[in-house]
Amino acid sequence: MRDDAERWNARYADRAPGEPNPPKGLPALELPAGGLCLDVACGLGEQSVWAALNGFDVVALDASDVAVAATRKFAADHGVAEFVDARVHDLDAGLPGDVVGECALVVCQRFRGVDLYPHLAAALAPDGVLVVTVLSEVGLDAEPGPYHAPPGDLSIAFSQLDVDIVSHHEANGEATLVARRRAR
């Protein structure tokens, strides 16, 4: 985790959050009315703050303490600090136990952790919504980098898990999957 944290700390050191933004893929989907939102690899907190502004209690995770501090400040600046629990967390260790099976919404934007996919699905409460966006080899004009997913990677991985895929889109170097946990 230390190397990851140092790399991301350097990346976030001179950056500021933009505006609170919904995760990609959600505009056409009706979300649960509040509940717990897990923002995995939260970065500077744009999706975390958007979720808090939309009635969710948020657990925001990132390996970077710089990103977590920025997320906390961003939440405070938007008046939702009490609804955003931003934590430094090593995603290589999975997810914290207090979110498993509890989340109405799980967001993972631009972080590809194939070993984490089953944990993301397991974090969902029944009927919870998952939104994952990763870099993709699809639609690239250049040679893909080491973090680019091969075509169909998200749909293949999540079709093996306890979720129903609502939508899957790959183009322009990104892939986005939206899924819902099967109601019990």
C-alpha positions in Angstrom: 0.0 0.0 0.0 2.8 2.4 0.8 3.9 2.7 -2.9 0.3 3.2 -4.0 -0.3 5.8 -1.4 2.9 7.7 -2.2 2.1 7.6 -5.9 -1.5 8.9 -5.4 -0.4 11.4 -2.8 2.0 12.9 -5.4 -0.8 12.9 -8.0 -3.3 14.7 -5.6 -0.9 17.1 -3.9 -1.5 20.0 -6.2 -5.1 19.2 -7.3 -8.4 20.5 -6.1 -11.8 18.8 -6.4 -14.1 20.0 -9.2 -17.8 20.0 -8.6 -19.8 17.3 -6.9 -20.7 14.8 -9.7 -22.7 11.7 -10.0 -20.8 8.6 -11.1 -21.0 7.8 -14.8 -23.9 5.6 -15.8 -26.4 6.8 -13.3 -28.6 9.4 -15.0 -31.1 7.0 -16.4 -31.3 4.8 -13.2 -33.5 5.3 -10.3 -31.5 5.1 -7.1 -32.6 4.1 -3.6 -33.7 7.0 -1.5 -30.7 7.4 0.7 -28.9 4.7 2.8 -25.2 3.9 2.8 -23.0 4.8 -0.1 -19.5 3.3 -0.4 -17.1 5.4 -2.6 -14.1 3.1 -3.4 -10.9 4.9 -4.4 -12.7 8.2 -3.7 -10.0 10.5 -5.0 -10.8 14.1 -4.2 -14.4 13.3 -3.2 -16.6 14.5 -6.1 -18.8 11.5 -6.0 -18.8 11.2 -2.2 -20.0 14.8 -1.8 -22.6 14.3 -4.6 -23.9 11.2 -2.8 -24.1 13.1 0.6 -25.9 16.0 -1.1 -28.4 13.5 -2.4 -29.3 12.0 0.9 -26.7 9.2 1.4 -24.4 8.5 4.3 -21.0 8.0 2.7 -18.0 5.8 3.5 -15.2 7.1 1.2 -12.0 5.0 0.9 -8.7 5.8 -0.6 -5.1 4.7 -0.1 -4.0 8.4 -0.3 -4.1 10.4 2.9 -3.9 13.5 0.7 -7.1 12.5 -1.1 -8.9 11.6 2.1 -8.0 15.0 3.6 -9.2 16.7 0.4 -12.5 14.7 0.5 -13.1 15.7 4.1 -12.5 19.4 3.3 -14.6 19.2 0.2 -17.5 17.7 2.2 -17.1 20.4 4.9 -17.1 23.1 2.2 -20.4 21.8 0.9 -22.0 21.4 4.4 -22.1 17.6 4.4 -19.1 16.7 6.5 -21.2 14.8 9.1 -22.4 12.6 6.2 -19.0 11.7 4.8 -16.8 9.2 6.7 -13.5 9.5 4.6 -11.0 6.8 5.5 -7.4 5.9 4.5 -7.8 2.3 3.5 -5.7 -0.3 1.7 -8.0 -1.7 -1.0 -5.6 -4.7 -1.5 -7.0 -5.9 1.9 -10.5 -5.8 0.6 -13.2 -3.6 2.1 -13.9 -2.7 5.7 -16.3 -5.2 7.4 -18.8 -2.5 8.4 -19.9 -2.0 4.8 -20.4 -5.6 3.7 -24.0 -6.2 2.7 -25.0 -2.7 3.9 -24.7 -0.4 0.9 -27.6 1.1 -1.1 -25.0 2.5 -3.6 -21.4 1.4 -4.3 -19.3 3.7 -6.5 -15.9 2.8 -7.9 -14.7 5.3 -10.6 -11.5 4.8 -12.5 -9.9 2.3 -10.2 -9.5 -1.2 -11.6 -9.0 -3.9 -8.9 -10.1 -7.2 -10.4 -9.6 -9.0 -7.1 -11.9 -6.3 -5.5 -14.9 -7.0 -7.8 -16.4 -9.7 -5.6 -16.0 -7.5 -2.5 -17.8 -4.6 -4.3 -20.8 -6.9 -5.1 -20.8 -8.2 -1.5 -20.9 -4.7 -0.1 -24.4 -4.2 -1.7 -27.6 -4.5 0.3 -30.4 -6.3 -1.5 -31.5 -4.1 -4.4 -28.4 -1.9 -4.0 -26.8 -0.3 -7.0 -23.2 -0.7 -8.1 -21.5 1.7 -10.6 -18.0 0.8 -11.8 -16.0 2.8 -14.4 -12.5 1.7 -15.4 -10.0 2.6 -18.1 -10.6 0.3 -21.2 -8.8 -0.8 -24.2 -11.9 -0.2 -26.2 -11.8 2.9 -28.5 -8.2 3.9 -27.7 -6.2 5.5 -30.4 -2.9 4.7 -28.6 -1.4 1.6 -27.0 -3.3 0.7 -23.8 -1.6 1.0 -20.5 -1.3 -1.6 -17.8 -4.5 -0.4 -16.1 -6.7 -0.6 -19.1 -9.3 -3.4 -19.0 -9.6 -5.7 -22.0 -12.9 -5.6 -23.9 -15.8 -7.1 -21.9 -13.8 -7.3 -18.7 -16.4 -5.8 -16.4 -19.4 -7.6 -17.9 -17.6 -11.0 -17.7 -16.4 -10.4 -14.1 -19.7 -9.2 -12.8 -21.9 -11.7 -14.6 -20.3 -14.3 -12.3 -21.4 -12.4 -9.1 -24.7 -12.0 -7.3 -25.8 -9.0 -9.3 -27.9 -8.2 -12.3 -26.2 -6.1 -14.9 -28.4 -3.1 -15.7 -26.1 -1.5 -18.3 -22.6 -1.9 -19.7 -20.9 0.6 -22.0 -17.4 0.6 -23.5 -16.0 3.4 -25.7 -13.4 6.1 -25.9 -11.0 4.3 -23.5 -13.5 3.8 -20.7 -15.9 1.0 -19.6 -18.8 1.6 -17.3 -21.0 -1.1 -15.7 -24.1 -0.5 -13.6 -25.5 -3.5 -11.7 -28.1 -4.1 -9.0 -27.9 -6.7 -6.2 -30.7 -9.2 -6.5 -33.4 -8.6 -3.9 -33.6 -11.6 -1.5 
